[in-house]
Amino acid sequence: MLTVSNVTKDYPTPTGPLRILENVSFSMAPGDAAAIMGPSGSGKSTLLYILGALDRPTSGTVTLGGDDPFTLDANALAAFRNRRIGFVFQDHALLPQCSVLENVLVPTLVGAPDSDAPSRAQALLDRVGLGSRLGHRPAQLSGGEKQRVAIARALVRQPQLLLCDEPTGTLDAGSADAVATLLFELHEAQKTVLVVVTHSDVLAARFSVRFHLQQRTLVRR
């Protein structure tokens, strides 16, 4: 369960704190999926980074499976993110010098050895249609294929929470539709909590739960 309670985020400025988020609250169970929309600069990415324990709220709490990551020390927090949260960004952020398989395995290189990781990675790459491209480098892939690798990488640790920031933003309509379909299929198979930030009305329409950030707070539409 992802539970967000009264999250507020301020950033310091020379003229005083600038409030980006105010009293944001919602909860999602495993298998739930939600889209977050709003104009540029409204705080969507800030909220996503707080959900992903990459940025701390000024006040309020975020818990995942009953655990508050912001009570952890730096090492434990890094382990929490690595094991329990998957990230997909607009820029696939693949390592150009690594193969497709090696890119998917990157999150498993941290922490305790994971002997099952290679088989999970290969199964995910088969699922996203890249099972025959394991040795290819990112430069040999299309934009849609790179994003499919990024999705496999985000899910290789079998996280509880999957966060996506404009995952189809740089893709053409056909590739965007294919990536979105794949994202939903894998989310449903792994029963993650899925939160997607997007400007795309087409992508948002595929979600039964849609939030809009307005006047620093989250409103369900």
Buried (B, 14 or more C-beta within 10 A) or exposed (E): EBBBBEBBBBEEEEEEEEEBBBEBEBEBEBEBBBBBBBEEEBBBBBBBBBBBBBBEBBBBBBBBEEEEBBEBEEEEBBBBBBBBBBBBBBEBBBEEEBBBBBBBBBBBEEEEEBEEBBEBBBEBBEBBEBBEBBEBBBEEBEBBBBBBBBBBBBBBBBBBBBBBBBBBBBBEEEBBBBBBEBBBEBBEEBEBBBBBBBBBEEBBEBBEBBBBBBEBBBEEE
